[in-house]
Amino acid sequence: MSTTPITFDEAALVARAQAGDGAAFSELITRYQNKIYRLAKHITQNDEDAEDVLQEAFLKAYEHLDGFQGNSKFYTWLVRIAVNESLMKLRKRRGDRTVPLDEPLDTGEETVKREIAVWEDNPEQQYSQEEMRQILDEAVESLKPDFRTVFVLRDIEELSTEETAETLGISIPAVKSRLLRARLALREKLTRKFKRKGEDVFANL
């Protein structure tokens, strides 16, 4: 007896949740809670803050569900809430009121297409997968908050440039500029870490 695979219909779940179906909203939480927690952890670099952001983001999403117009994906809207909550945590913890999301940055790199290399068993199987993940996480966490946030949204959460711009309330050129700077900073940090001789790990960038 064959069974039809269950497909995830975000729009239908959101519509049901807006109509007062608590189970539908619970399903949205189940679907996205791990991704939102990971996003918050990358930005805040703190487990407790990430847990707080997770709860606050879903609470605010629930409270303002009627105001969600469907002009973007529900997940993109949720990410925007989570990013704002994460940045508020950073400001409170650091006593810094200027975590800049609208800082004007140089543009002009719009046509540059660069990706951080997928290393898999490199460099030379020197590190285990777990060690590699830790090294990469530490490198990402060392980025400036505005660069790190863009990098996480684009290269880890895989939002589009347009969705990232919409989420952060900045221009598309600013997203591209910050992403390039984040990737270049990571390239420098990781190259120093691995100290490859002769062959540049990033030769294909």
Backbone hydrogen bonds in HBPLUS format (Angstrom, degrees):
<---DONOR---> <-ACCEPTOR-->    atom                        ^
c    i                          cat <-CA-CA->   ^        H-A-AA   ^      H-
h    n   atom  resd res      DA  || num        DHA   H-A  angle D-A-AA Bond
n    s   type  num  typ     dist DA aas  dist angle  dist       angle   num
A0013-LEU N   A0009-ASP O   3.09 MM   4  6.36 159.9  2.13 152.8 158.6     1
A0014-VAL N   A0010-GLU O   2.89 MM   4  6.14 160.8  1.93 157.8 163.3     2
A0015-ALA N   A0011-ALA O   2.97 MM   4  6.16 159.4  2.01 146.4 152.0     3
A0016-ARG N   A0012-ALA O   2.98 MM   4  6.21 157.1  2.03 146.4 152.6     4
A0017-ALA N   A0013-LEU O   2.82 MM   4  6.07 157.5  1.87 149.2 156.1     5
A0018-GLN N   A0014-VAL O   2.81 MM   4  6.05 156.8  1.86 152.2 158.4     6
A0019-ALA N   A0015-ALA O   3.09 MM   4  6.29 131.2  2.34 134.9 147.4     7
A0019-ALA N   A0016-ARG O   3.06 MM   3  5.02 130.6  2.31  93.2 107.1     8
A0021-ASP N   A0016-ARG O   2.99 MM   5  5.40 159.8  2.03 144.1 141.5     9
A0020-GLY N   A0017-ALA O   2.96 MM   3  5.14 159.1  2.01 108.1 112.9    10
A0024-ALA N   A0021-ASP O   3.20 MM   3  5.48 129.0  2.47 102.1 114.1    11
A0025-PHE N   A0021-ASP O   3.41 MM   4  6.88 155.0  2.48 147.1 153.0    12
A0026-SER N   A0022-GLY O   2.94 MM   4  6.20 155.1  2.01 148.0 155.6    13
A0027-GLU N   A0023-ALA O   2.97 MM   4  6.21 143.2  2.10 139.4 148.9    14
A0028-LEU N   A0024-ALA O   3.10 MM   4  6.47 145.7  2.22 141.6 150.6    15
A0028-LEU N   A0025-PHE O   3.07 MM   3  4.98 118.0  2.48  92.2 107.6    16
A0029-ILE N   A0025-PHE O   2.94 MM   4  6.31 153.0  2.02 149.5 157.0    17
A0030-THR N   A0026-SER O   2.94 MM   4  6.22 163.4  1.97 148.9 152.9    18
A0031-ARG N   A0027-GLU O   2.92 MM   4  6.08 152.3  1.99 142.2 150.0    19
A0032-TYR N   A0028-LEU O   3.05 MM   4  6.20 152.3  2.13 148.1 153.9    20
A0033-GLN N   A0029-ILE O   2.79 MM   4  5.36 141.8  1.93 159.7 161.8    21
A0036-ILE N   A0032-TYR O   2.96 MM   4  6.14 162.4  1.99 162.8 168.2    22
A0037-TYR N   A0033-GLN O   2.91 MM   4  6.02 157.8  1.96 146.6 153.0    23
A0038-ARG N   A0034-ASN O   2.97 MM   4  6.13 162.1  2.00 144.7 149.7    24
A0039-LEU N   A0035-LYS O   2.95 MM   4  6.12 157.9  2.00 144.6 150.9    25
A0040-ALA N   A0036-ILE O   2.92 MM   4  6.10 166.0  1.94 150.1 153.7    26
A0041-LYS N   A0037-TYR O   2.83 MM   4  6.03 155.5  1.89 151.7 159.0    27
A0042-HIS N   A0038-ARG O   2.99 MM   4  6.19 156.6  2.05 147.4 153.0    28
A0043-ILE N   A0039-LEU O   3.15 MM   4  6.46 152.3  2.24 147.3 154.5    29
A0044-THR N   A0040-ALA O   2.80 MM   4  5.88 173.2  1.80 158.5 160.8    30
A0045-GLN N   A0041-LYS O   2.72 MM   4  5.01 143.2  1.85 132.0 142.2    31
A0050-ALA N   A0046-ASN O   2.93 MM   4  6.08 153.7  2.00 146.8 154.9    32
A0051-GLU N   A0047-ASP O   2.94 MM   4  6.22 155.1  2.00 149.8 156.1    33
A0052-ASP N   A0048-GLU O   2.95 MM   4  6.27 159.4  2.00 150.2 156.0    34
A0053-VAL N   A0049-ASP O   2.80 MM   4  6.04 162.9  1.83 153.0 157.8    35
A0054-LEU N   A0050-ALA O   2.91 MM   4  6.09 158.7  1.96 146.9 152.7    36
A0055-GLN N   A0051-GLU O   3.10 MM   4  6.41 164.3  2.13 151.6 154.3    37
A0056-GLU N   A0052-ASP O   2.83 MM   4  6.01 169.5  1.84 158.5 162.1    38
A0057-ALA N   A0053-VAL O   2.75 MM   4  5.73 158.7  1.80 152.1 157.6    39
A0058-PHE N   A0054-LEU O   3.26 MM   4  6.42 167.4  2.28 146.3 149.0    40
A0059-LEU N   A0055-GLN O   2.94 MM   4  6.06 152.9  2.01 146.7 155.2    41
A0060-LYS N   A0056-GLU O   2.87 MM   4  5.99 164.3  1.90 148.3 152.2    42
A0061-ALA N   A0057-ALA O   2.90 MM   4  6.05 154.5  1.97 142.9 151.0    43
A0062-TYR N   A0058-PHE O   2.92 MM   4  6.04 154.4  1.99 141.6 148.0    44
A0063-GLU N   A0059-LEU O   2.89 MM   4  6.15 160.1  1.93 149.3 155.1    45
A0064-HIS N   A0060-LYS O   2.92 MM   4  6.02 146.6  2.03 146.9 154.9    46
A0065-LEU N   A0062-TYR O   3.38 MM   3  5.06 168.5  2.40 102.2 102.9    47
A0067-GLY N   A0064-HIS O   2.89 MM   3  5.36 139.2  2.06 109.9 121.8    48
A0068-PHE N   A0065-LEU O   3.09 MM   3  5.33 161.4  2.13 108.1 114.0    49
A0077-TRP N   A0073-LYS O   3.13 MM   4  6.46 158.8  2.17 150.3 155.7    50
A0078-LEU N   A0074-PHE O   2.84 MM   4  6.11 155.0  1.90 151.7 159.3    51
A0079-VAL N   A0075-TYR O   2.78 MM   4  6.00 153.8  1.85 148.6 155.9    52
A0080-ARG N   A0076-THR O   3.04 MM   4  6.30 153.2  2.12 144.3 150.8    53
A0081-ILE N   A0077-TRP O   3.20 MM   4  6.54 156.0  2.26 145.1 150.6    54
A0082-ALA N   A0078-LEU O   2.93 MM   4  6.23 162.7  1.96 152.1 156.9    55
A0083-VAL N   A0079-VAL O   2.79 MM   4  5.99 159.7  1.83 156.5 161.6    56
A0084-ASN N   A0080-ARG O   3.05 MM   4  6.22 165.5  2.07 148.3 152.0    57
A0085-GLU N   A0081-ILE O   2.96 MM   4  6.23 159.8  2.00 150.7 156.6    58
A0086-SER N   A0082-ALA O   2.85 MM   4  6.01 153.7  1.92 146.2 154.0    59
A0087-LEU N   A0083-VAL O   2.90 MM   4  6.13 160.8  1.93 155.1 159.4    60
A0088-MET N   A0084-ASN O   3.00 MM   4  6.21 148.7  2.10 143.4 152.1    61
A0089-LYS N   A0085-GLU O   3.05 MM   4  6.34 149.8  2.15 142.5 150.3    62
A0090-LEU N   A0086-SER O   3.04 MM   4  6.42 153.1  2.11 145.9 153.0    63
A0091-ARG N   A0087-LEU O   2.96 MM   4  6.21 160.6  2.00 148.6 153.2    64
A0092-LYS N   A0088-MET O   2.97 MM   4  6.17 163.8  2.00 150.7 154.8    65
A0093-ARG N   A0089-LYS O   2.91 MM   4  6.03 163.7  1.94 151.1 156.0    66
A0094-ARG N   A0090-LEU O   2.92 MM   4  5.95 159.7  1.96 150.1 155.5    67
A0095-GLY N   A0091-ARG O   2.78 MM   4  5.43 118.2  2.17 136.2 149.6    68
A0096-ASP N   A0091-ARG O   3.02 MM   5  4.69 133.6  2.24 127.8 136.0    69
A0112-VAL N   A0109-GLU O   2.91 MM   3  5.37 159.4  1.95 118.8 125.7    70
A0122-ASN N   A0119-TRP O   2.72 MM   3  4.96 167.7  1.73 133.5 136.3    71
A0125-GLN N   A0121-ASP O   2.61 MM   4  4.89 135.1  1.81 151.9 167.3    72
A0126-GLN N   A0123-PRO O   2.82 MM   3  5.81 159.9  1.86 132.1 136.9    73
A0132-MET N   A0128-SER O   2.85 MM   4  6.11 157.7  1.90 153.3 160.0    74
A0133-ARG N   A0129-GLN O   2.93 MM   4  6.16 159.0  1.98 147.9 153.1    75
A0134-GLN N   A0130-GLU O   3.05 MM   4  6.29 158.0  2.09 146.2 151.9    76
A0135-ILE N   A0131-GLU O   2.91 MM   4  6.14 158.5  1.96 149.7 155.6    77
A0136-LEU N   A0132-MET O   2.89 MM   4  6.12 164.7  1.91 155.6 159.2    78
A0137-ASP N   A0133-ARG O   2.83 MM   4  5.99 160.7  1.86 149.3 155.4    79
A0138-GLU N   A0134-GLN O   2.91 MM   4  6.07 160.9  1.95 148.2 153.2    80
A0139-ALA N   A0135-ILE O   3.02 MM   4  6.23 151.1  2.11 142.6 150.7    81
A0140-VAL N   A0136-LEU O   2.93 MM   4  6.20 160.1  1.97 152.7 157.6    82
A0141-GLU N   A0137-ASP O   2.88 MM   4  6.08 161.4  1.91 151.4 156.8    83
A0142-SER N   A0138-GLU O   3.11 MM   4  6.22 127.9  2.39 136.1 147.9    84
A0142-SER N   A0139-ALA O   3.24 MM   3  5.24 138.9  2.42  94.8 106.1    85
A0143-LEU N   A0140-VAL O   3.12 MM   3  5.59 163.7  2.15 113.6 118.7    86
A0147-PHE N   A0144-LYS O   3.05 MM   3  5.37 119.2  2.44 109.0 124.0    87
A0148-ARG N   A0144-LYS O   2.75 MM   4  5.85 170.2  1.75 168.4 171.7    88
A0149-THR N   A0145-PRO O   2.93 MM   4  5.94 161.3  1.97 146.2 150.7    89
A0151-PHE N   A0147-PHE O   2.95 MM   4  6.18 164.6  1.97 154.0 158.9    90
A0152-VAL N   A0148-ARG O   2.84 MM   4  6.03 165.1  1.86 156.2 159.8    91
A0153-LEU N   A0149-THR O   3.05 MM   4  6.24 166.0  2.07 150.2 153.8    92
A0154-ARG N   A0150-VAL O   2.91 MM   4  6.05 166.7  1.93 155.3 159.1    93
A0155-ASP N   A0151-PHE O   2.77 MM   4  5.50 152.0  1.84 146.8 155.5    94
A0156-ILE N   A0152-VAL O   3.13 MM   4  4.85 139.2  2.31 115.5 125.4    95
A0157-GLU N   A0152-VAL O   2.73 MM   5  6.07 162.9  1.76 169.0 174.6    96
A0159-LEU N   A0153-LEU O   2.85 MM   6  5.68 172.1  1.85 159.4 156.6    97
A0164-THR N   A0160-SER O   2.89 MM   4  6.10 157.6  1.94 151.2 157.5    98
A0165-ALA N   A0161-THR O   2.95 MM   4  6.16 160.0  1.99 148.7 154.0    99
A0166-GLU N   A0162-GLU O   2.95 MM   4  6.16 158.5  1.99 146.8 152.9   100
A0167-THR N   A0163-GLU O   2.82 MM   4  5.96 155.9  1.88 145.8 152.9   101
A0168-LEU N   A0164-THR O   2.99 MM   4  6.16 160.4  2.03 151.5 155.5   102
A0169-GLY N   A0165-ALA O   2.82 MM   4  5.66 123.6  2.14 138.7 152.8   103
A0170-ILE N   A0165-ALA O   3.09 MM   5  5.04 145.9  2.21 137.2 143.6   104
A0175-VAL N   A0171-SER O   3.07 MM   4  6.42 151.3  2.15 146.1 153.9   105
A0176-LYS N   A0172-ILE O   3.01 MM   4  6.32 163.9  2.04 157.4 160.8   106
A0177-SER N   A0173-PRO O   2.89 MM   4  6.05 156.5  1.94 146.5 153.2   107
A0178-ARG N   A0174-ALA O   2.93 MM   4  6.04 167.9  1.94 150.1 153.4   108
A0179-LEU N   A0175-VAL O   2.88 MM   4  5.98 156.8  1.93 149.8 157.0   109
A0180-LEU N   A0176-LYS O   2.99 MM   4  6.11 159.4  2.04 143.6 149.0   110
A0181-ARG N   A0177-SER O   3.00 MM   4  6.26 164.5  2.03 149.9 154.2   111
A0182-ALA N   A0178-ARG O   2.84 MM   4  6.03 153.4  1.91 145.9 153.7   112
A0183-ARG N   A0179-LEU O   2.92 MM   4  6.14 162.9  1.94 151.9 156.1   113
A0184-LEU N   A0180-LEU O   2.88 MM   4  6.11 160.5  1.92 153.8 159.4   114
A0185-ALA N   A0181-ARG O   2.91 MM   4  6.04 155.1  1.98 144.0 150.9   115
A0186-LEU N   A0182-ALA O   2.92 MM   4  6.16 156.0  1.98 148.4 155.0   116
A0187-ARG N   A0183-ARG O   2.87 MM   4  6.07 155.8  1.93 145.6 152.8   117
A0188-GLU N   A0184-LEU O   3.01 MM   4  6.28 156.5  2.06 145.9 151.1   118
A0189-LYS N   A0185-ALA O   2.98 MM   4  6.23 164.7  2.00 149.6 153.7   119
A0190-LEU N   A0186-LEU O   2.82 MM   4  5.92 170.0  1.83 158.4 161.0   120
A0191-THR N   A0187-ARG O   2.92 MM   4  5.88 152.4  1.99 142.1 150.2   121
A0192-ARG N   A0188-GLU O   3.06 MM   4  6.21 158.7  2.11 145.6 150.9   122
A0193-LYS N   A0189-LYS O   3.02 MM   4  6.24 146.8  2.14 137.7 147.5   123
A0194-PHE N   A0190-LEU O   2.96 MM   4  6.20 162.9  1.99 152.5 154.6   124
A0195-LYS N   A0191-THR O   2.81 MM   4  5.69 145.8  1.92 144.5 154.4   125
A0199-GLU N   A0197-LYS O   2.78 MM   2  5.69 139.2  1.94 105.5  94.4   126
A0203-ALA N   A0200-ASP O   3.05 MM   3  5.06 150.8  2.14 119.9 115.7   127
A0205-LEU N   A0202-PHE O   2.96 MM   3  5.40 168.0  1.97 120.0 122.9   128
